[in-house]
Amino acid sequence: MKRVFSGVKPSGNLTLGNYLGAMRHFVAMQADYECFYSVVDLHALTVPQDPEALRQQAISLAALYLAMGIDPERSTLFMQSQVPAHAELSWLLQCTSYMGELSRMTQYKEKAEGQESVTVGLFTYPALMAADILLYQTDIVPVGEDQKQHVELTRDIAVRFNNRFGETFRVPEPVIPRVGARIMSLSEPTKKMSKSSDSFGDIRLLDEPSVIKKKINRAVTDSEAVVRYDPVAKPGLSNLLVIHALCSGESVAALEERYAGQGYGAVKKGTIEAVVSVLEPIQVRYRELMATDEILDILTAGAIKAQEAAAPTLRQAKQAMGLNV
């Protein structure tokens, strides 16, 4: 089976955009791929963190993975920091990466902008991301649109390493869903829904149904009052139609036809029902997991499996670079 790797950082609050844009595809991939899913807590250290809050966020994120349908019998779910090979390979890849290519990373420029000082880790974290992926001889990386640049850098690093030291890494392919890869904010529909935002326009995975209803009812639309999918002229309404379609399993075209001649209130009502129907079962399972130690046992077992899978690649990379192993 081909291998899949994906990691999510335990910072902020996961949103409906994270789920629809990437994470729900993780569940579907379990049937056809050997999957490695990680809570990439080392990445969270590029900015200041409260240690206890970080620990709790990491466990909460792992519980959400499971609540969404990740099956630890079919997939390897683990905490990145519990697999030392990630940090070790990251250093090797930093030594084969260039300042110029790291400085061009969009996320680095966005996070560094306006800051008096930034950590070295914030600058070099794409090398750690490359290590995350390459350690497992990954074939496919399911990502949101905003992460494609990092996978392309990972490919460049892998090809460069292979050319310089001999065939070591498989060169991965990014997979980006065609529809819903970029779910927008309800309050600012030209901006992506973000887990690092405190905006009222971001639906969080653990929002209660009453909160979801309030947020969607306040979603920005337009004054035309015609139900039509047009992301340029009608970004707010188009975003609602995409969310509705992805949560209900219907096409946007079918929703346009259903709501033709009706006001935006009907679209919002249908969207609320569709979103709540998707998130409520996840929230119930999440609360069950957080009430026991089951999640810790799963993460311990996952870290052992991940370390066993990563060890041969790390050993080969070290040998290729002339290190004694």
Secondary structure in CASP SS format (residue, H / E / C, confidence):
PFRMAT SS
TARGET T0000
AUTHOR 0000-0000-0000
METHOD secondary structure of the structure
MODEL  1
M C 1.00
K C 1.00
R E 1.00
V E 1.00
F E 1.00
S E 1.00
G E 1.00
V E 1.00
K C 1.00
P C 1.00
S C 1.00
G C 1.00
N C 1.00
L C 1.00
T E 1.00
L H 1.00
G H 1.00
N H 1.00
Y H 1.00
L H 1.00
G H 1.00
A H 1.00
M H 1.00
R H 1.00
H H 1.00
F H 1.00
V H 1.00
A H 1.00
M H 1.00
Q C 1.00
A C 1.00
D C 1.00
Y C 1.00
E E 1.00
C E 1.00
F E 1.00
Y E 1.00
S E 1.00
V E 1.00
V C 1.00
D C 1.00
L C 1.00
H H 1.00
A H 1.00
L H 1.00
T H 1.00
V C 1.00
P C 1.00
Q C 1.00
D C 1.00
P H 1.00
E H 1.00
A H 1.00
L H 1.00
R H 1.00
Q H 1.00
Q H 1.00
A H 1.00
I H 1.00
S H 1.00
L H 1.00
A H 1.00
A H 1.00
L H 1.00
Y H 1.00
L H 1.00
A H 1.00
M H 1.00
G C 1.00
I C 1.00
D C 1.00
P C 1.00
E C 1.00
R C 1.00
S E 1.00
T E 1.00
L E 1.00
F E 1.00
M E 1.00
Q H 1.00
S H 1.00
Q H 1.00
V C 1.00
P C 1.00
A H 1.00
H H 1.00
A H 1.00
E H 1.00
L H 1.00
S H 1.00
W H 1.00
L H 1.00
L H 1.00
Q H 1.00
C C 1.00
T C 1.00
S C 1.00
Y C 1.00
M H 1.00
G H 1.00
E H 1.00
L H 1.00
S H 1.00
R C 1.00
M C 1.00
T H 1.00
Q H 1.00
Y H 1.00
K H 1.00
E H 1.00
K H 1.00
A H 1.00
E C 1.00
G C 1.00
Q C 1.00
E C 1.00
S C 1.00
V C 1.00
T C 1.00
V H 1.00
G H 1.00
L H 1.00
F H 1.00
T H 1.00
Y H 1.00
P H 1.00
A H 1.00
L H 1.00
M H 1.00
A H 1.00
A H 1.00
D H 1.00
I H 1.00
L H 1.00
L C 1.00
Y C 1.00
Q C 1.00
T C 1.00
D C 1.00
I E 1.00
V E 1.00
P E 1.00
V C 1.00
G C 1.00
E H 1.00
D H 1.00
Q H 1.00
K H 1.00
Q H 1.00
H H 1.00
V H 1.00
E H 1.00
L H 1.00
T H 1.00
R H 1.00
D H 1.00
I H 1.00
A H 1.00
V H 1.00
R H 1.00
F H 1.00
N H 1.00
N H 1.00
R H 1.00
F H 1.00
G C 1.00
E C 1.00
T C 1.00
F C 1.00
R C 1.00
V C 1.00
P C 1.00
E E 1.00
P E 1.00
V E 1.00
I C 1.00
P C 1.00
R C 1.00
V C 1.00
G C 1.00
A C 1.00
R C 1.00
I C 1.00
M E 1.00
S C 1.00
L C 1.00
S C 1.00
E C 1.00
P C 1.00
T C 1.00
K C 1.00
K E 1.00
M C 1.00
S C 1.00
K C 1.00
S C 1.00
S C 1.00
D C 1.00
S C 1.00
F C 1.00
G C 1.00
D C 1.00
I C 1.00
R E 1.00
L C 1.00
L C 1.00
D C 1.00
E C 1.00
P H 1.00
S H 1.00
V H 1.00
I H 1.00
K H 1.00
K H 1.00
K H 1.00
I H 1.00
N H 1.00
R C 1.00
A C 1.00
V C 1.00
T C 1.00
D C 1.00
S C 1.00
E C 1.00
A C 1.00
V C 1.00
V C 1.00
R C 1.00
Y C 1.00
D C 1.00
P C 1.00
V C 1.00
A C 1.00
K C 1.00
P H 1.00
G H 1.00
L H 1.00
S H 1.00
N H 1.00
L H 1.00
L H 1.00
V H 1.00
I H 1.00
H H 1.00
A H 1.00
L H 1.00
C H 1.00
S H 1.00
G C 1.00
E C 1.00
S C 1.00
V H 1.00
A H 1.00
A H 1.00
L H 1.00
E H 1.00
E H 1.00
R H 1.00
Y H 1.00
A C 1.00
G C 1.00
Q C 1.00
G C 1.00
Y H 1.00
G H 1.00
A H 1.00
V H 1.00
K H 1.00
K H 1.00
G H 1.00
T H 1.00
I H 1.00
E H 1.00
A H 1.00
V H 1.00
V H 1.00
S H 1.00
V H 1.00
L H 1.00
E H 1.00
P H 1.00
I H 1.00
Q H 1.00
V H 1.00
R H 1.00
Y H 1.00
R H 1.00
E H 1.00
L H 1.00
M H 1.00
A C 1.00
T C 1.00
D C 1.00
E H 1.00
I H 1.00
L H 1.00
D H 1.00
I H 1.00
L H 1.00
T H 1.00
A H 1.00
G H 1.00
A H 1.00
I H 1.00
K H 1.00
A H 1.00
Q H 1.00
E H 1.00
A H 1.00
A H 1.00
A H 1.00
P H 1.00
T H 1.00
L H 1.00
R H 1.00
Q H 1.00
A H 1.00
K H 1.00
Q H 1.00
A H 1.00
M C 1.00
G C 1.00
L C 1.00
N C 1.00
V C 1.00
END
